[in-house]
Amino acid sequence: MVLEKLGDSLRNTLSKISKSLFVDEKLINELVKDIQRALLQSDTNVQLVFDLSKKIKERASETTPAGITKREHLIKVVYDELTNFLGKESHEIKIGKKPTQIMLVGLFGSGKTTTAGKLAKFYKKRGYKVAVMQTDTWRPAAYDQLEQLAKEVGVDFLGIKKEKDPVNIYLAFEKKLKEYDVVIVDTAGRDALSNELIKELDGLHQAVKADEKILVISADLGQAAQKQAQAFHDTCGVTGVIVTKLEGTAKGGGALSACAVTNAPIVFIGVGEKQDDLELFHPQRFVGKLIGMGDLESLLEKAKEVITEENAQEMQEKFLKGDFNLVDLYQQMNSLKKMGSFGKIMEMIPGMGSLKMPKEMLEVQEGKLEKWKHAMDSMTKEELEEPEIVSAERIDRIAAGSGLNVGEVRELLKQHRQSKKLMKMFKGEGDINKMMKKMGGKMPKGFGG
């Protein structure tokens, strides 16, 4: 999970509120100290943490609004202030003029080139014609890496392998850029922000006149991120930030709060190594996941990317009738796999993030999905459409054909029966929104966006 330790600390802190008999000054002070400790351990800037603490204390001592309890008010104050602390609202890059040019800047090792590929895929999936341009003339593998990523994503690659001046590379393709909706310019990084890099960046900045200058910053930089953010901002006027490697570090608080220095919003976060592991940064949703409230909106957006509206409608009708077979289960599993890991999906479901399911258990579940797909591949059309006919003899045949043991095939059939039974529980609701309300109805009042 992204910032797993920070999330665990915040959830433990908030659970104290629900278990407390009274909401008094002592509880508020204890709560604020816990939040301070959690944020400082994630390498968040000390002064920013104290500013946040002061705001939480001030708002927590206000009169509780009518209709909610003191506990609910306190939880909402923490949620609101953490959201404000991380930028309050999401900021999307507007693709208006043709081409919209996005220049990526950052230190060596921050993940700029990988991010260029992810960003290209993000906009391609939304129907834009995209090109990526290589202007990193320092790192030997930069040209080949970006060319390969462009090929994998299916976008055009622009670069000149032996050219040493990045401005010359840009000027060579300047007229061609009118063919594209989005052009992503990948620049060179260094081990440190040297005068040489500043001079080169400034020259490229003057030539490109990019619509967006995005600082790509690695979450593992910790508090050093703040100094780097300021230096890049002074050089080219950073308009937004992409924080990478958030899935594998405890120091992400430093990178997330670095943006306070430049007033440049976080636009995207990198949450994994796959090309789809780039998410628009929504402070409200991010905080929701951190404190265990989930993020249904992001989950539904991911689902829309892999399930057509027609298929979703057909699946909904089958679910509501309690009438779906192994073919439908197979489609569900394929869609789940495309949406990401089990762990990431669980984080987005309200309440599930606070269950603290062991990572090993989630990995086992993903392994089961893969095995069950093999079992289904060994079934006949009739068996997939009518799982009830699968006898002990057929189970033996399916197990032999798929390389699984009999118990694993039986577990698949049991999963189907349980899923079918669950869907029958919702029979008669008639609307998927009512189903969602039924499933999420235990959310505490006061959790607002």
TIZASE-753929 format. One line per field, with one value per residue (C-alpha): residue number from 1; x, y, z. Coordinates in nm, 3 decimals, always signed. Last residue first. Layout:
num = [NUM, ...] $
X = [X, ...] $
Y = [Y, ...] $
Z = [Z, ...] $
//
This chain:
num = [449, 448, 447, 446, 445, 444, 443, 442, 441, 440, 439, 438, 437, 436, 435, 434, 433, 432, 431, 430, 429, 428, 427, 426, 425, 424, 423, 422, 421, 420, 419, 418, 417, 416, 415, 414, 413, 412, 411, 410, 409, 408, 407, 406, 405, 404, 403, 402, 401, 400, 399, 398, 397, 396, 395, 394, 393, 392, 391, 390, 389, 388, 387, 386, 385, 384, 383, 382, 381, 380, 379, 378, 377, 376, 375, 374, 373, 372, 371, 370, 369, 368, 367, 366, 365, 364, 363, 362, 361, 360, 359, 358, 357, 356, 355, 354, 353, 352, 351, 350, 349, 348, 347, 346, 345, 344, 343, 342, 341, 340, 339, 338, 337, 336, 335, 334, 333, 332, 331, 330, 329, 328, 327, 326, 325, 324, 323, 322, 321, 320, 319, 318, 317, 316, 315, 314, 313, 312, 311, 310, 309, 308, 307, 306, 305, 304, 303, 302, 301, 300, 299, 298, 297, 296, 295, 294, 293, 292, 291, 290, 289, 288, 287, 286, 285, 284, 283, 282, 281, 280, 279, 278, 277, 276, 275, 274, 273, 272, 271, 270, 269, 268, 267, 266, 265, 264, 263, 262, 261, 260, 259, 258, 257, 256, 255, 254, 253, 252, 251, 250, 249, 248, 247, 246, 245, 244, 243, 242, 241, 240, 239, 238, 237, 236, 235, 234, 233, 232, 231, 230, 229, 228, 227, 226, 225, 224, 223, 222, 221, 220, 219, 218, 217, 216, 215, 214, 213, 212, 211, 210, 209, 208, 207, 206, 205, 204, 203, 202, 201, 200, 199, 198, 197, 196, 195, 194, 193, 192, 191, 190, 189, 188, 187, 186, 185, 184, 183, 182, 181, 180, 179, 178, 177, 176, 175, 174, 173, 172, 171, 170, 169, 168, 167, 166, 165, 164, 163, 162, 161, 160, 159, 158, 157, 156, 155, 154, 153, 152, 151, 150, 149, 148, 147, 146, 145, 144, 143, 142, 141, 140, 139, 138, 137, 136, 135, 134, 133, 132, 131, 130, 129, 128, 127, 126, 125, 124, 123, 122, 121, 120, 119, 118, 117, 116, 115, 114, 113, 112, 111, 110, 109, 108, 107, 106, 105, 104, 103, 102, 101, 100, 99, 98, 97, 96, 95, 94, 93, 92, 91, 90, 89, 88, 87, 86, 85, 84, 83, 82, 81, 80, 79, 78, 77, 76, 75, 74, 73, 72, 71, 70, 69, 68, 67, 66, 65, 64, 63, 62, 61, 60, 59, 58, 57, 56, 55, 54, 53, 52, 51, 50, 49, 48, 47, 46, 45, 44, 43, 42, 41, 40, 39, 38, 37, 36, 35, 34, 33, 32, 31, 30, 29, 28, 27, 26, 25, 24, 23, 22, 21, 20, 19, 18, 17, 16, 15, 14, 13, 12, 11, 10, 9, 8, 7, 6, 5, 4, 3, 2, 1] $
X = [-1.588, -1.789, -1.737, -1.961, -2.182, -2.001, -1.998, -2.222, -2.428, -2.145, -2.281, -2.645, -2.558, -2.367, -2.664, -2.895, -2.662, -2.675, -3.050, -3.325, -3.292, -3.502, -3.219, -2.943, -2.916, -2.931, -2.597, -2.438, -2.571, -2.426, -2.088, -2.099, -2.185, -1.908, -1.651, -1.752, -1.695, -1.350, -1.271, -1.366, -1.111, -0.842, -0.928, -0.895, -0.534, -0.429, -0.243, -0.528, -0.618, -0.573, -0.785, -1.057, -1.072, -1.091, -1.360, -1.556, -1.561, -1.666, -1.953, -1.972, -2.340, -2.405, -2.143, -2.395, -2.250, -1.886, -1.966, -2.154, -1.870, -1.630, -1.379, -0.997, -0.973, -1.189, -0.928, -0.647, -0.850, -0.897, -0.520, -0.465, -0.740, -0.593, -0.255, -0.423, -0.592, -0.260, -0.101, -0.382, -0.321, +0.055, -0.006, -0.196, -0.544, -0.533, -0.914, -0.882, -0.847, -1.161, -1.391, -1.474, -1.340, -1.044, -0.774, -0.910, -0.854, -0.492, -0.429, -0.595, -0.352, -0.459, -0.771, -0.669, -0.668, -1.013, -1.150, -1.016, -1.167, -1.505, -1.498, -1.422, -1.706, -1.939, -1.821, -1.856, -2.229, -2.448, -2.811, -2.873, -3.135, -2.968, -2.629, -2.746, -2.895, -2.576, -2.361, -2.565, -2.540, -2.164, -2.114, -2.296, -2.106, -1.775, -1.557, -1.180, -1.155, -1.492, -1.369, -1.072, -1.307, -1.535, -1.242, -1.127, -1.474, -1.501, -1.199, -1.173, -1.247, -0.945, -0.747, -0.495, -0.757, -0.974, -0.663, -0.588, -0.952, -0.969, -0.625, -0.709, -0.384, -0.442, -0.298, -0.002, +0.038, -0.095, +0.257, +0.347, +0.610, +0.381, +0.202, +0.327, +0.132, -0.014, -0.095, +0.064, +0.001, +0.267, +0.262, +0.643, +0.718, +0.390, +0.480, +0.745, +0.460, +0.405, +0.779, +0.853, +0.548, +0.667, +0.937, +0.800, +0.879, +0.771, +0.433, +0.512, +0.778, +0.698, +0.553, +0.444, +0.447, +0.289, +0.354, +0.729, +0.873, +1.183, +1.490, +1.344, +1.093, +1.372, +1.560, +1.248, +1.148, +1.503, +1.508, +1.171, +1.260, +1.548, +1.277, +1.228, +1.400, +1.229, +0.913, +1.096, +1.021, +0.908, +0.870, +0.621, +0.662, +0.329, +0.251, +0.611, +0.799, +1.013, +1.307, +1.328, +1.285, +1.553, +1.800, +1.701, +1.735, +2.087, +2.197, +2.038, +2.198, +2.543, +2.491, +2.432, +2.107, +2.249, +2.285, +2.178, +1.868, +1.814, +1.479, +1.180, +0.945, +0.585, +0.391, +0.009, -0.246, -0.004, +0.044, +0.155, +0.472, +0.615, +0.725, +0.933, +1.101, +1.455, +1.411, +1.367, +1.674, +1.881, +1.772, +1.887, +2.245, +2.446, +2.291, +2.396, +2.057, +1.819, +1.473, +1.097, +0.893, +0.531, +0.282, +0.189, +0.256, +0.512, +0.674, +0.693, +0.852, +1.115, +1.204, +1.220, +1.464, +1.677, +1.728, +1.791, +2.041, +2.356, +2.236, +2.365, +2.172, +1.831, +1.619, +1.397, +1.052, +0.729, +0.436, +0.062, -0.260, -0.532, -0.816, -0.820, -0.617, -0.348, -0.339, -0.260, -0.031, +0.186, +0.193, +0.312, +0.586, +0.702, +0.691, +0.942, +1.166, +1.129, +1.182, +1.358, +1.688, +1.867, +1.698, +1.387, +1.220, +0.933, +0.815, +0.448, +0.355, -0.010, +0.003, -0.250, -0.410, -0.643, -0.531, -0.587, -0.354, -0.573, -0.553, -0.723, -0.844, -0.733, -0.358, -0.213, -0.258, -0.616, -0.693, -0.519, -0.726, -1.056, -0.997, -0.879, -1.179, -1.413, -1.285, -1.335, -1.689, -1.779, -1.655, -1.836, -2.160, -2.333, -2.669, -2.589, -2.229, -1.991, -1.879, -1.513, -1.238, -1.160, -1.116, -0.840, -0.664, -0.669, -0.534, -0.249, -0.152, -0.134, +0.101, +0.313, +0.338, +0.431, +0.708, +0.850, +0.856, +0.712, +0.961, +0.708, +0.812, +0.726, +0.375, +0.300, +0.446, +0.251, -0.071, -0.016, +0.055, -0.266, -0.474, -0.328, -0.401, -0.758, -0.813, -0.693, -0.904, -1.220, -1.409, -1.551, -1.603, -1.317, -1.329, -1.434, -1.169, -0.894, -0.976, -0.868, -0.514, -0.491, -0.609, -0.350, -0.067, -0.168, -0.187, +0.154, +0.302, +0.147, +0.257, +0.107, +0.000] $
Y = [+1.529, +1.432, +1.179, +1.348, +1.047, +0.719, +0.469, +0.174, +0.201, +0.103, -0.231, -0.124, +0.206, +0.023, -0.205, +0.094, +0.241, -0.088, -0.052, -0.311, -0.397, -0.706, -0.953, -0.814, -1.130, -1.325, -1.169, -1.311, -1.660, -1.645, -1.536, -1.820, -2.080, -1.953, -1.958, -2.319, -2.417, -2.257, -2.433, -2.769, -2.706, -2.627, -2.940, -3.166, -3.063, -2.835, -2.910, -2.774, -3.091, -3.322, -3.097, -3.066, -3.447, -3.515, -3.246, -3.412, -3.742, -3.565, -3.403, -3.062, -3.034, -2.741, -2.532, -2.474, -2.221, -2.311, -2.683, -2.662, -2.471, -2.744, -2.687, -2.687, -2.308, -2.274, -2.460, -2.240, -1.930, -2.078, -2.107, -1.738, -1.627, -1.845, -1.673, -1.335, -1.464, -1.597, -1.254, -1.093, -1.337, -1.270, -0.894, -0.951, -0.797, -0.485, -0.451, -0.070, -0.053, -0.267, -0.012, +0.170, -0.023, +0.157, -0.010, -0.353, -0.274, -0.182, -0.500, -0.722, -0.591, -0.386, -0.309, -0.544, -0.840, -0.747, -0.735, -1.082, -1.211, -1.063, -1.213, -1.558, -1.515, -1.439, -1.751, -1.943, -1.868, -1.581, -1.576, -1.409, -1.206, -0.885, -1.019, -1.110, -0.764, -0.598, -0.813, -0.707, -0.340, -0.370, -0.544, -0.264, +0.006, -0.155, -0.295, -0.231, +0.148, +0.183, -0.042, +0.186, +0.485, +0.288, +0.209, +0.570, +0.686, +0.414, +0.542, +0.382, +0.528, +0.353, +0.653, +0.649, +0.557, +0.857, +1.078, +0.985, +1.027, +1.378, +1.475, +1.355, +1.278, +1.135, +0.787, +0.625, +0.249, +0.171, +0.135, -0.117, -0.032, +0.082, +0.374, +0.675, +0.986, +1.247, +1.620, +1.727, +2.101, +2.370, +2.615, +2.590, +2.531, +2.355, +2.107, +1.957, +1.818, +1.512, +1.455, +1.465, +1.259, +0.982, +0.868, +0.522, +0.396, +0.137, +0.235, +0.606, +0.536, +0.853, +1.192, +1.394, +1.770, +2.070, +2.417, +2.434, +2.773, +2.682, +2.745, +2.879, +2.593, +2.342, +2.481, +2.496, +2.136, +2.020, +2.186, +2.033, +1.686, +1.669, +1.605, +1.248, +1.165, +0.824, +0.971, +1.040, +1.372, +1.438, +1.816, +1.902, +2.211, +2.248, +2.460, +2.422, +2.720, +2.466, +2.690, +2.897, +2.587, +2.407, +2.687, +2.706, +2.331, +2.335, +2.621, +2.460, +2.126, +2.283, +2.480, +2.147, +2.004, +1.679, +1.326, +1.470, +1.461, +1.508, +1.603, +1.401, +1.613, +1.489, +1.611, +1.601, +1.672, +1.587, +1.677, +2.031, +1.877, +1.815, +2.179, +2.164, +1.829, +1.949, +2.239, +1.998, +1.794, +2.111, +2.234, +1.905, +1.956, +1.633, +1.476, +1.112, +0.944, +1.204, +1.177, +1.169, +0.860, +0.818, +0.638, +0.269, +0.215, -0.058, +0.129, +0.452, +0.260, +0.113, +0.456, +0.599, +0.331, +0.345, +0.723, +0.730, +0.440, +0.656, +0.915, +1.256, +1.354, +1.358, +1.538, +1.243, +1.338, +1.147, +1.178, +1.154, +1.161, +1.193, +0.943, +0.910, +0.589, +0.785, +1.038, +0.783, +0.583, +0.888, +0.966, +0.614, +0.637, +0.980, +0.843, +0.573, +0.845, +1.071, +0.804, +1.011, +0.836, +1.146, +1.458, +1.614, +1.777, +1.665, +1.906, +1.881, +2.041, +2.078, +2.053, +2.168, +2.399, +2.257, +1.953, +2.076, +1.916, +1.810, +1.953, +1.774, +1.974, +2.038, +2.041, +1.781, +1.990, +2.070, +1.695, +1.640, +1.930, +1.794, +1.435, +1.550, +1.785, +1.508, +1.271, +1.542, +1.617, +1.246, +1.214, +1.532, +1.391, +1.507, +1.671, +2.027, +2.139, +2.088, +2.424, +2.484, +2.317, +2.067, +2.351, +2.520, +2.195, +2.071, +2.406, +2.404, +2.049, +2.139, +2.430, +2.201, +1.941, +2.210, +2.332, +1.981, +1.893, +1.545, +1.260, +0.973, +0.951, +1.321, +1.254, +0.969, +1.150, +1.468, +1.266, +1.091, +1.424, +1.571, +1.278, +1.304, +1.677, +1.617, +1.338, +1.562, +1.854, +1.643, +1.398, +1.156, +0.780, +0.705, +0.398, +0.589, +0.853, +0.598, +0.439, +0.767, +0.726, +0.364, +0.465, +0.744, +0.512, +0.240, +0.493, +0.637, +0.288, +0.190, +0.502, +0.360, +0.000] $
Z = [+0.048, +0.352, +0.625, +0.880, +0.931, +0.975, +0.687, +0.772, +0.455, +0.226, +0.104, +0.108, -0.050, -0.324, -0.386, -0.405, -0.668, -0.863, -0.900, -0.902, -0.534, -0.602, -0.567, -0.348, -0.141, -0.467, -0.560, -0.245, -0.322, -0.674, -0.536, -0.280, -0.546, -0.776, -0.495, -0.414, -0.777, -0.765, -0.435, -0.591, -0.868, -0.608, -0.405, -0.713, -0.770, -1.053, -1.378, -1.588, -1.776, -1.475, -1.251, -1.517, -1.563, -1.187, -1.149, -1.429, -1.239, -0.918, -1.108, -1.277, -1.376, -1.137, -1.322, -1.606, -1.851, -1.784, -1.780, -2.112, -2.278, -2.169, -1.891, -1.911, -1.960, -1.649, -1.444, -1.578, -1.483, -1.137, -1.098, -1.183, -0.947, -0.671, -0.704, -0.660, -0.343, -0.212, -0.271, -0.070, +0.216, +0.211, +0.233, +0.556, +0.566, +0.779, +0.792, +0.782, +0.403, +0.364, +0.527, +0.206, -0.098, -0.255, -0.046, -0.144, -0.513, -0.447, -0.249, -0.509, -0.769, -1.068, -1.270, -1.552, -1.312, -1.183, -1.538, -1.615, -1.290, -1.368, -1.716, -1.567, -1.316, -1.606, -1.790, -1.463, -1.446, -1.342, -1.237, -0.904, -1.091, -0.973, -1.073, -1.422, -1.478, -1.351, -1.580, -1.884, -1.784, -1.722, -2.055, -2.239, -2.049, -2.145, -1.866, -1.848, -1.831, -1.658, -1.375, -1.314, -1.290, -1.055, -0.823, -0.836, -0.727, -0.461, -0.272, +0.072, +0.414, +0.568, +0.691, +0.407, +0.144, +0.230, +0.245, -0.116, -0.223, -0.080, -0.213, -0.567, -0.750, -1.096, -1.088, -1.262, -1.226, -1.575, -1.716, -1.448, -1.186, -0.906, -0.739, -0.934, -0.827, -1.059, -1.052, -0.722, -0.710, -0.752, -0.461, -0.483, -0.115, -0.036, -0.309, -0.083, +0.133, -0.084, -0.131, +0.240, +0.333, +0.102, +0.343, +0.422, +0.073, -0.182, -0.322, -0.350, -0.611, -0.808, -0.709, -1.013, -0.956, -1.126, -1.269, -1.204, -1.299, -1.499, -1.286, -0.959, -0.954, -1.007, -0.706, -0.484, -0.559, -0.491, -0.147, -0.056, -0.178, +0.071, +0.332, +0.206, -0.122, -0.124, -0.279, -0.606, -0.774, -1.129, -1.162, -1.435, -1.650, -1.829, -2.136, -2.247, -2.388, -2.573, -2.664, -2.343, -2.124, -2.324, -2.255, -1.886, -1.848, -1.993, -1.765, -1.456, -1.541, -1.565, -1.243, -1.068, -0.927, -0.795, -0.931, -1.263, -1.481, -1.854, -2.008, -2.132, -2.346, -2.363, -2.667, -2.652, -2.927, -3.206, -3.574, -3.483, -3.335, -3.683, -3.715, -3.393, -3.468, -3.546, -3.301, -3.009, -3.095, -3.144, -2.798, -2.643, -2.771, -2.784, -3.096, -3.137, -3.103, -3.243, -3.086, -3.146, -3.055, -3.164, -2.938, -2.906, -2.535, -2.594, -2.885, -2.684, -2.395, -2.628, -2.773, -2.421, -2.307, -2.622, -2.604, -2.226, -2.225, -2.244, -1.986, -2.093, -2.407, -2.238, -2.500, -2.593, -2.721, -2.656, -2.896, -2.830, -3.033, -2.770, -2.719, -2.341, -2.349, -2.536, -2.253, -1.980, -2.210, -2.275, -1.903, -1.824, -2.088, -1.966, -1.609, -1.703, -1.848, -1.545, -1.277, -1.010, -1.082, -1.206, -1.067, -1.214, -1.513, -1.739, -2.010, -2.112, -2.444, -2.543, -2.922, -3.017, -2.761, -2.498, -2.301, -1.946, -1.695, -1.403, -1.054, -0.763, -0.467, -0.109, -0.181, +0.053, +0.371, +0.271, +0.262, +0.597, +0.734, +0.606, +0.728, +1.074, +1.105, +0.985, +1.255, +1.519, +1.402, +1.403, +1.762, +1.870, +1.729, +1.411, +1.338, +1.449, +1.404, +1.701, +1.840, +1.765, +1.974, +1.698, +1.449, +1.648, +1.740, +1.378, +1.255, +1.509, +1.420, +1.048, +1.120, +1.341, +1.060, +0.806, +1.036, +1.078, +0.705, +0.643, +0.669, +0.708, +1.074, +1.106, +0.972, +1.214, +1.515, +1.442, +1.395, +1.731, +1.901, +1.753, +1.880, +2.231, +2.238, +2.115, +2.371, +2.658, +2.535, +2.552, +2.334, +2.588, +2.610, +2.372, +2.144, +1.829, +1.889, +1.954, +1.616, +1.456, +1.585, +1.477, +1.129, +1.115, +1.220, +0.973, +0.688, +0.773, +0.784, +0.449, +0.261, -0.063, +0.000] $
//
